[in-house]
């Protein structure tokens, strides 16, 4: 088994999840069961899938969960852009979040590519 706490991808994904929860606190109340809930589920899904993948014995299963995490992260990136275009938070919050998501995509994407070569 692998230790997820030693992965930079996990650390970044965890930071993204915390940022999402902080930013979505200020979203309109009518979005509580809509975009807010969707973004929060996606944000938690990314580090959760990394953790689950690390707990798997086979390389194939590990890679599959990393790919799921990456897909969830890309979906979340779109949702953040949508929330920004809808004016649900200020530009500064979204700029910091976008930067963190992009960094996470790079690190997690590199990890996925490296696992595919094994």
Phi, psi and omega per residue, in radians:
X1 nan 2.599 -3.127
X2 -1.742 2.698 3.119
X3 -1.705 1.842 -3.094
X4 -1.070 -0.464 -3.088
X5 -1.212 -0.242 3.124
X6 -1.594 -0.049 -3.117
X7 -1.618 2.209 3.064
X8 -1.062 -0.638 3.130
X9 -1.037 -0.697 3.106
X10 -1.163 -0.800 3.139
X11 -0.988 -0.802 -3.132
X12 -1.152 -0.758 3.135
X13 -1.070 -0.671 3.092
X14 -1.118 -0.724 3.099
X15 -1.118 -0.680 3.097
X16 -1.086 -0.769 -3.136
X17 -1.036 -0.766 3.130
X18 -1.119 -0.759 3.107
X19 -1.062 -0.737 3.139
X20 -1.066 -0.791 3.129
X21 -1.080 -0.718 -3.141
X22 -1.140 -0.788 -3.088
X23 -1.214 -0.714 -3.081
X24 -1.259 -0.239 3.042
X25 -0.992 -0.562 -3.099
X26 -1.616 0.053 3.127
X27 -1.199 2.747 3.117
X28 -0.992 2.513 -3.116
X29 -1.055 -0.528 -3.140
X30 -1.206 -0.179 3.111
X31 -1.651 0.025 -3.052
X32 -0.987 -0.629 3.123
X33 -1.767 0.053 -3.132
X34 -1.896 -1.972 -3.040
X35 -1.100 -0.660 3.123
X36 -1.025 -0.898 -3.126
X37 -1.110 -0.719 -3.129
X38 -1.107 -0.782 -3.139
X39 -1.158 -0.687 3.132
X40 -1.162 -0.741 3.094
X41 -1.073 -0.768 3.130
X42 -1.112 -0.725 -3.119
X43 -1.125 -0.651 3.120
X44 -1.335 -0.533 -3.128
X45 -1.091 -0.641 -3.067
X46 -1.088 -1.069 3.136
X47 -1.141 -0.553 3.142
X48 -1.103 -0.713 3.117
X49 -1.227 -0.560 3.050
X50 -1.119 -0.793 3.126
X51 -1.067 -0.822 -3.123
X52 -1.109 -0.710 3.103
X53 -1.076 -0.706 3.127
X54 -1.113 -0.468 -3.131
X55 -1.422 -0.189 -3.126
X56 -1.439 2.576 -3.085
X57 -1.389 -0.688 -3.038
X58 -1.533 2.605 3.084
X59 -1.088 -0.676 -3.124
X60 -1.090 -0.755 3.116
X61 -1.180 -0.712 3.086
X62 -0.991 -0.867 3.133
X63 -1.069 -0.743 -3.133
X64 -1.031 -0.765 3.139
X65 -1.222 -0.598 3.053
X66 -1.125 -0.686 3.110
X67 -1.152 -0.677 3.079
X68 -1.108 -0.758 3.114
X69 -1.047 -0.766 -3.136
X70 -1.112 -0.738 3.110
X71 -1.086 -0.731 3.104
X72 -1.105 -0.662 3.127
X73 -1.141 -0.721 3.118
X74 -1.140 -0.695 3.088
X75 -1.082 -0.769 3.119
X76 -1.085 -0.678 3.122
X77 -1.038 -0.760 3.078
X78 -1.070 -0.797 -3.093
X79 -1.094 -0.607 3.085
X80 -1.137 -0.737 3.087
X81 -1.091 -0.699 3.105
X82 -1.107 -0.825 3.124
X83 -1.054 -0.671 3.104
X84 -1.106 -0.816 -3.139
X85 -1.134 -0.477 3.099
X86 -1.434 -0.115 3.093
X87 1.335 0.544 -3.066
X88 -1.419 -0.169 3.112
X89 -2.750 3.004 -3.097
X90 -1.436 2.812 -3.082
X91 -1.014 -0.685 -3.107
X92 -1.070 -0.780 3.120
X93 -1.048 -0.806 -3.102
X94 -1.227 -0.559 3.108
X95 -1.136 -0.781 3.117
X96 -1.136 -0.734 3.137
X97 -1.144 -0.779 -3.133
X98 -1.057 -0.747 3.123
X99 -1.077 -0.754 -3.133
X100 -1.176 -0.689 3.122
X101 -1.161 -0.735 3.120
X102 -1.085 -0.739 3.103
X103 -1.088 -0.729 3.135
X104 -1.125 -0.729 3.098
X105 -1.046 -0.732 3.132
X106 -1.119 -0.830 -3.092
X107 -1.192 -0.823 -3.135
X108 -1.168 -0.701 3.092
X109 -1.073 -0.703 3.090
X110 -1.121 -0.706 3.108
X111 -1.101 -0.773 3.114
X112 -1.054 -0.826 -3.139
X113 -1.081 -0.696 3.138
X114 -1.168 -0.621 3.116
X115 -1.232 -0.545 3.118
X116 -1.170 -0.446 -3.114
X117 -1.385 -0.300 -3.087
X118 -1.338 nan nan
